[in-house]
Amino acid sequence: MNERGQITSIYCHSDGFPRGVGQILWDYYNSEEKARALMDGGNLSELGITEGEKVEFLEGRSWEPSQRGKGWPDVAKQSVLYGRDRGDIDAHPRASVDFETLKRELLLGCFGPEHLYL
C-alpha cells in the first residue's frame, strides 16, 4: 500500500493459509524491499523462500523443512511464477485505488480469496 492508500497486489494459488504463504512472507519477505521485489514478479503458482530463476512450470520444484521446526509444513525452495515460468501474459501485479476496491474486485471474480496479506 502506498502513502495514498493505493494497493498493488498479486495472486498466489497454492497454500495461501497463514501456516503456508503467511509463514513464508513473515519469515523470508519481511522488508519493504523484499516484498516489492516479490511483487514485481507478478502472480504466483507457489511462493518459495527465494524468488529463484526460471523453472519448468510443472517440474523443478523442491522443498525443505520449515525453519520453524517440527509441526510446520515444508516450504518451497523457490517461487513458481505464472508469467516467468509458464509464460502467461496477464500475470502482472494489479493496482487498486484502495483496500475496499481491492476486496470488491476480488469478490467479483470467480471466487474470493480466503486470505489477504497486506
C-alpha positions as CSV (number, residue, x, y, z in Angstrom):
1,M,0.0,0.0,0.0
2,N,1.4,3.4,-0.9
3,E,1.1,6.6,1.1
4,R,-2.1,7.5,-0.9
5,G,-3.8,4.2,0.1
6,Q,-3.5,2.6,-3.4
7,I,-2.7,-1.1,-3.3
8,T,-0.6,-3.2,-5.7
9,S,-1.4,-6.9,-5.4
10,I,-0.6,-10.3,-6.7
11,Y,-2.3,-13.6,-6.5
12,C,-0.8,-16.8,-5.1
13,H,-2.6,-20.1,-6.0
14,S,-1.1,-22.6,-3.5
15,D,-1.0,-22.7,0.3
16,G,-2.5,-19.3,1.0
17,F,-3.3,-20.1,4.6
18,P,-1.3,-18.5,7.4
19,R,0.9,-21.6,8.0
20,G,1.8,-21.6,4.3
21,V,2.1,-18.2,2.5
22,G,1.7,-16.3,5.7
23,Q,4.7,-18.1,7.3
24,I,6.9,-17.6,4.2
25,L,6.0,-13.9,3.9
26,W,6.8,-13.4,7.6
27,D,10.0,-15.4,7.6
28,Y,11.5,-14.5,4.3
29,Y,9.8,-11.4,2.8
30,N,9.8,-9.3,5.9
31,S,11.0,-6.0,4.5
32,E,9.5,-3.5,2.0
33,E,12.4,-4.1,-0.4
34,K,11.9,-7.9,-0.4
35,A,8.1,-7.6,-0.7
36,R,8.4,-5.2,-3.6
37,A,10.8,-7.5,-5.4
38,L,8.4,-10.4,-4.9
39,M,5.5,-8.3,-6.2
40,D,7.5,-7.3,-9.3
41,G,7.4,-11.0,-10.5
42,G,3.6,-11.0,-10.7
43,N,1.1,-13.8,-9.9
44,L,2.4,-17.0,-8.3
45,S,1.5,-20.6,-8.6
46,E,3.6,-21.2,-5.5
47,L,5.5,-18.9,-3.1
48,G,9.0,-20.1,-2.2
49,I,11.7,-18.9,0.2
50,T,13.5,-17.2,-2.7
51,E,12.3,-15.7,-5.9
52,G,14.6,-18.1,-7.8
53,E,15.1,-18.4,-11.5
54,K,13.0,-19.6,-14.4
55,V,11.9,-23.3,-13.9
56,E,9.7,-25.6,-15.9
57,F,6.3,-24.9,-14.6
58,L,5.3,-28.4,-13.6
59,E,8.8,-29.6,-12.7
60,G,11.8,-28.4,-10.8
61,R,10.0,-27.8,-7.5
62,S,12.0,-28.7,-4.4
63,W,11.1,-28.4,-0.7
64,E,12.9,-28.0,2.5
65,P,11.7,-28.2,6.2
66,S,10.4,-25.1,7.7
67,Q,12.8,-23.1,9.8
68,R,10.1,-23.1,12.4
69,G,10.6,-26.7,13.1
70,K,8.5,-29.8,13.5
71,G,4.8,-29.4,13.0
72,W,5.2,-26.7,10.4
73,P,4.7,-27.5,6.7
74,D,7.7,-27.8,4.4
75,V,8.4,-24.8,2.2
76,A,9.2,-24.5,-1.5
77,K,12.8,-23.5,-2.1
78,Q,11.8,-21.1,-4.8
79,S,8.7,-19.4,-6.1
80,V,7.0,-20.6,-9.3
81,L,5.6,-17.6,-11.3
82,Y,2.8,-17.8,-13.9
83,G,4.5,-15.2,-16.1
84,R,8.1,-16.1,-15.9
85,D,7.7,-19.9,-15.7
86,R,4.5,-20.7,-17.6
87,G,4.6,-17.7,-20.0
88,D,1.2,-16.2,-19.0
89,I,0.9,-12.7,-20.3
90,D,-1.7,-11.5,-17.9
91,A,0.1,-12.4,-14.6
92,H,1.3,-8.9,-13.8
93,P,0.6,-7.1,-10.5
94,R,-2.7,-5.4,-10.3
95,A,-3.4,-1.9,-9.0
96,S,-6.4,-0.9,-6.9
97,V,-7.3,2.6,-5.7
98,D,-7.8,1.5,-2.1
99,F,-8.4,-1.6,0.1
100,E,-12.2,-1.6,-0.2
101,T,-11.9,-1.5,-4.0
102,L,-9.4,-4.4,-3.9
103,K,-11.8,-6.5,-1.8
104,R,-14.8,-5.7,-4.2
105,E,-12.7,-6.6,-7.3
106,L,-11.6,-9.9,-5.8
107,L,-15.2,-10.8,-4.7
108,L,-16.4,-10.1,-8.3
109,G,-14.0,-12.7,-9.7
110,C,-14.8,-16.4,-9.9
111,F,-14.1,-16.9,-6.2
112,G,-12.9,-14.7,-3.4
113,P,-9.6,-15.4,-1.6
114,E,-9.6,-16.9,1.8
115,H,-6.6,-14.8,3.0
116,L,-5.3,-11.3,2.1
117,Y,-1.8,-10.3,3.3
118,L,-1.0,-6.6,3.4
